[in-house]
Amino acid sequence: MDKPRSGAAWLEMRRGQPGNASQLLHRLGLGEIPLTHDAFHELQPWRAAAHLEELLTTCGVLPAADKYLCSFQRWLPGHLAGIADPEHTKTIKLYATWRVLPRLRARAERSHITPSIRQFAAEQIKYATAFLHWLGKRNTNLASCGQLDIDAWWAENTEHGRTCLRAFLNWAMQTRRCPGFLSISAMKVSRRDALSDDERLDALGRLLTDTETPTRLRVAGIIVLLYAQPVSRIVRLTLDDVIRDGDTVLLRLGESPSPIPAPVTDLLLEHIAHRDNMNTATNPTSRWLFPGRRAGQPARPDHLSALLNEIGVPAAAARGAAIRQQLLDMPAPVVADALGYHHKTTTRLRNETGGTWSRYASGDHARSPAG
């Protein structure tokens, strides 16, 4: 560490309390705790164990692992222990092991898990547990539940609850743990209203001039408002995604880096020079554009989204306004390549906004056609 005294002070904090970092390191040295992620997931208090686990992962002592996958695996045993009915515990453990966890691991290998994905996985487990308990109160069980039971539960719960339970019911039917003829209604897709373009431009103006707002929030909000980026993608940006070409500064979001306007360039470079959370252990060398408080981790997207909302930049609505304006100005394939969207997504959004670039063909337009 650049400042060893800071690390030593951290180790000395709360000495004498069970589960502090110094005690955990001592037990690791004695071999009482295996040096594995699974062993850390069983330790209490979990916050201290999670922090030390991330430090050891960042230092290369533990193999790299997705933070939120580890968080879910740490949470699951406690939930299972709280289920009163042993048969329910067995069913939920099988569901988590063979359905929920494999999908989380596949997502972690493909890209990364966000806090919302981790939360949704936990809520799927919670609603499945609640459903089994609810069936018990109706003097039935999963193997004998019928369409009337499904319809009754559907009527008593919100759309969110139905969405969370849907995967469990599909898994139960596929594995023949409940009748395979049950009908499950389709999931409703909710659409959020985007900001008007006047509201988007007003928010941009405020972020460019309001020196009372923290620089990191101004930069993050501008990236949403100009480049239609979700917060979950913004926090994964690194210093390597900021490209300097002479006096020009570009931001790599898709295949082709996007130019940054001059007023935004100054703000972005100021943010890079004075990033927050750079004194955290092992963070002085962080390459994240928005470093988090935890070692080696970027900022939490849900936390950053909440902060943006507090300064008048609702992320989802702002992103909707930005992508709509981009599609009115440029062809859908160009927007997709520049901003990292899928071509089908930008084409659908273009049709919804009434864009005029409906006959633009995707591909490389820099080459002249063969004679």
C-alpha positions as CSV (number, residue, x, y, z in Angstrom):
1,M,0.0,0.0,0.0
2,D,1.1,3.6,-0.7
3,K,0.3,4.5,3.0
4,P,0.9,1.4,5.2
5,R,-0.1,3.3,8.3
6,S,-3.7,3.5,6.9
7,G,-3.7,-0.2,6.5
8,A,-2.3,-0.8,10.0
9,A,-4.9,1.6,11.5
10,W,-7.7,-0.2,9.7
11,L,-6.5,-3.5,11.1
12,E,-6.4,-2.0,14.7
13,M,-10.0,-0.6,14.4
14,R,-12.5,-2.2,16.8
15,R,-9.9,-4.6,18.2
16,G,-11.5,-7.0,20.6
17,Q,-14.8,-7.2,18.7
18,P,-15.6,-10.6,17.3
19,G,-15.0,-11.0,13.6
20,N,-12.8,-8.0,13.1
21,A,-10.3,-8.0,10.2
22,S,-7.3,-8.7,12.5
23,Q,-8.9,-11.8,14.0
24,L,-10.0,-13.1,10.7
25,L,-6.5,-12.7,9.3
26,H,-5.1,-14.5,12.4
27,R,-7.5,-17.4,11.9
28,L,-6.5,-17.6,8.2
29,G,-2.9,-17.8,9.2
30,L,-3.6,-20.6,11.6
31,G,-5.5,-22.5,9.0
32,E,-8.8,-22.3,10.9
33,I,-10.5,-20.6,7.9
34,P,-9.8,-22.2,4.5
35,L,-8.6,-19.6,1.9
36,T,-11.7,-20.0,-0.3
37,H,-14.7,-17.8,-1.2
38,D,-17.1,-20.5,0.1
39,A,-15.4,-20.3,3.6
40,F,-15.8,-16.5,3.6
41,H,-19.5,-16.8,2.8
42,E,-20.1,-18.7,6.1
43,L,-18.3,-16.1,8.3
44,Q,-20.0,-13.6,10.6
45,P,-20.3,-10.7,10.9
46,W,-20.7,-10.8,7.1
47,R,-19.8,-7.2,6.4
48,A,-16.3,-7.5,7.9
49,A,-15.8,-10.9,6.1
50,A,-17.0,-9.4,2.8
51,H,-14.7,-6.5,3.1
52,L,-11.7,-8.7,3.8
53,E,-12.7,-11.1,1.0
54,E,-12.7,-8.2,-1.5
55,L,-9.3,-7.0,-0.3
56,L,-7.8,-10.5,-0.7
57,T,-9.4,-10.9,-4.1
58,T,-8.0,-7.5,-5.3
59,C,-4.5,-8.5,-4.0
60,G,-4.7,-11.8,-5.9
61,V,-4.7,-14.0,-2.8
62,L,-8.2,-15.2,-3.6
63,P,-9.3,-15.9,-7.2
64,A,-11.4,-13.2,-8.9
65,A,-15.2,-13.6,-8.3
66,D,-18.2,-11.5,-8.9
67,K,-19.0,-9.4,-5.9
68,Y,-22.8,-9.8,-6.1
69,L,-22.6,-13.5,-6.8
70,C,-20.7,-13.8,-3.6
71,S,-23.2,-11.7,-1.8
72,F,-26.1,-13.9,-2.9
73,Q,-24.2,-17.1,-1.9
74,R,-23.5,-15.5,1.5
75,W,-27.2,-14.7,1.9
76,L,-28.8,-18.0,0.8
77,P,-27.7,-20.3,3.7
78,G,-29.3,-17.9,6.2
79,H,-32.6,-17.8,4.3
80,L,-32.7,-21.6,4.1
81,A,-32.0,-21.9,7.8
82,G,-35.0,-19.7,8.5
83,I,-37.5,-22.0,6.7
84,A,-39.5,-24.0,9.2
85,D,-40.8,-26.8,7.0
86,P,-37.9,-29.3,6.0
87,E,-39.7,-30.2,2.8
88,H,-39.9,-26.5,1.8
89,T,-36.2,-26.1,2.7
90,K,-35.3,-29.0,0.4
91,T,-37.4,-27.7,-2.5
92,I,-36.0,-24.1,-2.2
93,K,-32.5,-25.4,-2.0
94,L,-32.9,-27.5,-5.1
95,Y,-34.5,-24.5,-6.9
96,A,-31.6,-22.2,-5.9
97,T,-29.0,-24.8,-6.7
98,W,-30.3,-25.8,-10.1
99,R,-32.1,-22.8,-11.4
100,V,-31.2,-19.5,-9.7
101,L,-27.4,-19.9,-9.1
102,P,-26.6,-21.4,-12.5
103,R,-28.2,-18.3,-14.2
104,L,-26.3,-15.9,-11.9
105,R,-23.0,-17.7,-12.6
106,A,-23.7,-17.6,-16.4
107,R,-24.4,-13.9,-16.1
108,A,-21.2,-13.3,-14.1
109,E,-19.1,-15.2,-16.7
110,R,-20.7,-13.3,-19.6
111,S,-20.5,-9.8,-18.1
112,H,-21.2,-8.9,-14.5
113,I,-24.0,-8.9,-12.0
114,T,-25.6,-5.7,-10.9
115,P,-27.2,-5.1,-7.5
116,S,-30.7,-5.2,-9.1
117,I,-30.0,-8.6,-10.6
118,R,-28.7,-9.9,-7.2
119,Q,-31.8,-8.5,-5.5
120,F,-34.2,-10.0,-8.0
121,A,-32.5,-13.4,-7.5
122,A,-33.1,-13.1,-3.8
123,E,-36.7,-12.1,-4.3
124,Q,-37.3,-15.1,-6.5
125,I,-36.2,-17.3,-3.6
126,K,-38.3,-15.3,-1.1
127,Y,-41.5,-15.4,-3.2
128,A,-41.0,-19.1,-3.9
129,T,-40.7,-19.7,-0.1
130,A,-43.8,-17.6,0.6
131,F,-45.7,-19.4,-2.1
132,L,-44.9,-22.8,-0.5
133,H,-46.0,-21.5,2.9
134,W,-49.2,-20.1,1.4
135,L,-50.0,-23.5,-0.2
136,G,-49.6,-25.1,3.2
137,K,-52.1,-22.7,4.8
138,R,-54.6,-23.9,2.1
139,N,-54.0,-27.5,3.1
140,T,-52.2,-28.4,-0.1
141,N,-48.6,-28.5,-1.4
142,L,-46.6,-28.0,-4.6
143,A,-47.2,-31.5,-6.0
144,S,-51.0,-31.2,-5.7
145,C,-51.6,-27.5,-6.4
146,G,-54.0,-26.7,-9.2
147,Q,-55.0,-23.9,-11.5
148,L,-57.4,-22.5,-8.9
149,D,-54.5,-22.2,-6.4
150,I,-52.4,-20.4,-9.0
151,D,-55.2,-18.0,-9.9
152,A,-55.9,-17.3,-6.3
153,W,-52.3,-16.5,-5.5
154,W,-52.1,-14.3,-8.7
155,A,-55.1,-12.3,-7.5
156,E,-53.7,-11.7,-4.0
157,N,-50.2,-10.5,-5.2
158,T,-48.8,-7.6,-7.1
159,E,-47.3,-7.7,-10.6
160,H,-43.9,-7.7,-9.1
161,G,-44.7,-10.7,-6.9
162,R,-46.1,-12.6,-9.9
163,T,-42.9,-11.8,-11.9
164,C,-40.7,-13.1,-9.1
165,L,-42.7,-16.4,-8.8
166,R,-43.0,-17.1,-12.5
167,A,-39.5,-18.7,-12.8
168,F,-40.1,-21.0,-9.8
169,L,-43.4,-22.3,-11.2
170,N,-41.8,-22.9,-14.6
171,W,-39.0,-24.8,-12.9
172,A,-41.4,-26.8,-10.8
173,M,-43.4,-27.8,-13.9
174,Q,-40.3,-28.7,-15.9
175,T,-39.0,-30.9,-13.1
176,R,-42.4,-32.4,-12.5
177,R,-42.7,-31.1,-8.9
178,C,-46.1,-29.7,-9.7
179,P,-48.7,-30.4,-12.4
180,G,-47.4,-29.6,-15.9
181,F,-50.7,-28.2,-17.2
182,L,-50.8,-25.1,-15.1
183,S,-51.3,-21.8,-17.0
184,I,-49.2,-18.8,-16.0
185,S,-50.1,-15.4,-17.4
186,A,-47.6,-13.5,-19.5
187,M,-45.4,-10.9,-17.8
188,K,-46.4,-7.3,-18.3
189,V,-43.7,-5.0,-19.5
190,S,-43.9,-1.5,-17.9
191,R,-42.7,1.5,-19.8
192,R,-41.4,4.6,-18.1
193,D,-42.0,8.0,-19.6
194,A,-38.9,9.8,-20.8
195,L,-38.0,13.4,-20.1
196,S,-39.0,15.9,-22.7
197,D,-36.1,17.3,-24.7
198,D,-36.6,20.7,-22.9
199,E,-36.2,18.9,-19.6
200,R,-33.2,17.0,-20.8
201,L,-31.5,20.2,-22.0
202,D,-32.4,22.0,-18.8
203,A,-30.8,19.3,-16.7
204,L,-27.7,19.4,-18.9
205,G,-27.4,23.1,-18.4
206,R,-27.6,22.7,-14.6
207,L,-25.0,20.0,-14.5
208,L,-22.6,22.1,-16.6
209,T,-22.9,25.2,-14.4
210,D,-23.8,24.0,-10.9
211,T,-20.6,24.0,-9.0
212,E,-22.3,23.0,-5.7
213,T,-23.1,19.6,-7.1
214,P,-20.3,17.0,-6.7
215,T,-18.2,16.7,-9.8
216,R,-18.7,12.9,-10.0
217,L,-22.5,13.3,-10.1
218,R,-22.3,16.0,-12.7
219,V,-20.1,13.8,-15.0
220,A,-22.3,10.7,-14.5
221,G,-25.5,12.7,-15.1
222,I,-24.1,14.2,-18.3
223,I,-23.1,10.8,-19.6
224,V,-26.7,9.7,-19.1
225,L,-28.2,12.8,-20.6
226,L,-25.8,13.0,-23.6
227,Y,-25.0,9.3,-24.4
228,A,-28.1,7.4,-23.1
229,Q,-26.0,5.1,-20.9
230,P,-27.6,3.1,-18.1
231,V,-26.0,3.7,-14.7
232,S,-25.0,0.0,-14.5
233,R,-22.8,0.5,-17.6
234,I,-21.5,3.9,-16.5
235,V,-20.0,2.5,-13.3
236,R,-18.1,-0.1,-15.4
237,L,-16.2,2.6,-17.4
238,T,-12.5,2.8,-16.8
239,L,-9.8,5.4,-17.4
240,D,-8.9,3.4,-20.5
241,D,-12.3,4.3,-22.0
242,V,-11.4,8.0,-22.0
243,I,-9.3,8.4,-25.1
244,R,-7.2,11.5,-25.7
245,D,-6.3,12.3,-29.3
246,G,-4.4,15.6,-29.3
247,D,-6.9,18.3,-28.1
248,T,-9.8,15.9,-28.7
249,V,-11.2,13.7,-26.0
250,L,-13.4,10.7,-26.8
251,L,-15.4,8.3,-24.7
252,R,-15.5,4.6,-25.6
253,L,-19.0,3.4,-25.2
254,G,-19.5,1.2,-28.3
255,E,-17.5,0.2,-31.3
256,S,-16.7,3.8,-32.3
257,P,-15.6,6.2,-29.6
258,S,-17.9,9.2,-29.1
259,P,-16.5,12.7,-29.1
260,I,-17.0,14.8,-25.9
261,P,-18.0,18.4,-26.2
262,A,-15.4,20.9,-24.9
263,P,-17.3,22.0,-21.7
264,V,-17.9,18.4,-20.8
265,T,-14.2,17.6,-21.5
266,D,-13.0,20.0,-18.9
267,L,-15.4,18.7,-16.3
268,L,-14.5,15.1,-17.1
269,L,-10.7,15.7,-16.8
270,E,-11.3,17.5,-13.5
271,H,-13.2,14.5,-12.2
272,I,-10.4,12.1,-13.3
273,A,-7.8,14.2,-11.5
274,H,-9.8,14.3,-8.2
275,R,-11.7,11.0,-8.1
276,D,-13.4,10.0,-4.9
277,N,-12.6,6.9,-2.8
278,M,-9.0,6.7,-3.9
279,N,-7.7,6.4,-0.3
280,T,-9.4,3.0,0.2
281,A,-7.0,0.1,0.7
282,T,-5.6,-0.9,-2.7
283,N,-7.7,1.7,-4.5
284,P,-4.9,4.3,-5.2
285,T,-4.2,2.4,-8.4
286,S,-7.9,2.0,-9.3
287,R,-8.7,2.3,-13.1
288,W,-12.4,2.7,-12.5
289,L,-13.8,6.1,-13.7
290,F,-16.1,6.0,-10.7
291,P,-14.3,4.0,-7.9
292,G,-16.3,2.6,-5.1
293,R,-15.6,2.4,-1.4
294,R,-14.8,-1.3,-1.5
295,A,-11.3,-2.3,-2.6
296,G,-11.1,-2.9,-6.4
297,Q,-14.8,-2.3,-6.9
298,P,-16.6,0.5,-8.9
299,A,-19.4,2.5,-7.4
300,R,-22.6,0.7,-6.8
301,P,-25.0,1.5,-9.7
302,D,-28.1,1.6,-7.4
303,H,-26.4,4.1,-5.1
304,L,-25.3,6.3,-7.9
305,S,-28.7,6.1,-9.5
306,A,-30.3,7.3,-6.2
307,L,-27.9,10.2,-6.0
308,L,-28.6,11.3,-9.6
309,N,-32.3,11.2,-8.8
310,E,-31.7,13.5,-5.8
311,I,-30.1,16.1,-8.1
312,G,-33.0,16.0,-10.5
313,V,-31.6,13.5,-13.1
314,P,-33.9,10.4,-12.9
315,A,-31.6,7.9,-14.8
316,A,-34.2,5.9,-16.6
317,A,-36.3,8.9,-17.8
318,A,-33.1,10.8,-18.7
319,R,-31.7,7.9,-20.7
320,G,-35.0,7.5,-22.6
321,A,-34.9,11.2,-23.6
322,A,-31.3,10.9,-24.7
323,I,-31.7,7.8,-26.9
324,R,-34.8,9.3,-28.4
325,Q,-32.9,12.5,-29.4
326,Q,-30.0,10.4,-30.8
327,L,-32.3,8.4,-33.0
328,L,-34.0,11.5,-34.4
329,D,-30.5,12.9,-35.3
330,M,-28.8,9.7,-36.6
331,P,-29.7,6.3,-38.1
332,A,-30.4,3.5,-35.7
333,P,-27.4,1.3,-36.7
334,V,-25.0,4.3,-36.1
335,V,-26.5,5.0,-32.7
336,A,-26.2,1.3,-31.8
337,D,-22.5,1.1,-32.8
338,A,-21.6,4.4,-31.0
339,L,-23.5,3.9,-27.8
340,G,-23.1,0.1,-27.3
341,Y,-26.8,-0.8,-27.9
342,H,-28.1,-3.8,-29.9
343,H,-29.3,-2.9,-33.4
344,K,-32.7,-4.4,-32.7
345,T,-33.1,-2.2,-29.6
346,T,-32.3,1.0,-31.5
347,T,-34.5,0.0,-34.4
348,R,-37.5,-0.7,-32.1
349,L,-36.9,2.6,-30.3
350,R,-36.6,4.5,-33.6
351,N,-40.0,3.1,-34.7
352,E,-41.5,4.2,-31.4
353,T,-40.1,7.7,-31.7
354,G,-41.1,8.1,-35.4
355,G,-37.5,8.5,-36.6
356,T,-37.0,9.3,-40.3
357,W,-33.9,7.0,-40.9
358,S,-36.0,3.9,-41.6
359,R,-34.2,3.0,-44.9
360,Y,-30.6,3.4,-43.7
361,A,-28.7,0.2,-44.2
362,S,-26.2,-0.9,-41.5
363,G,-22.6,-1.7,-42.3
364,D,-19.4,0.0,-43.3
365,H,-20.2,3.1,-45.3
366,A,-16.7,4.4,-45.6
367,R,-15.9,2.1,-48.5
368,S,-16.9,2.9,-52.1
369,P,-19.1,0.3,-53.8
370,A,-17.3,-1.9,-56.3
371,G,-17.4,-0.6,-59.9
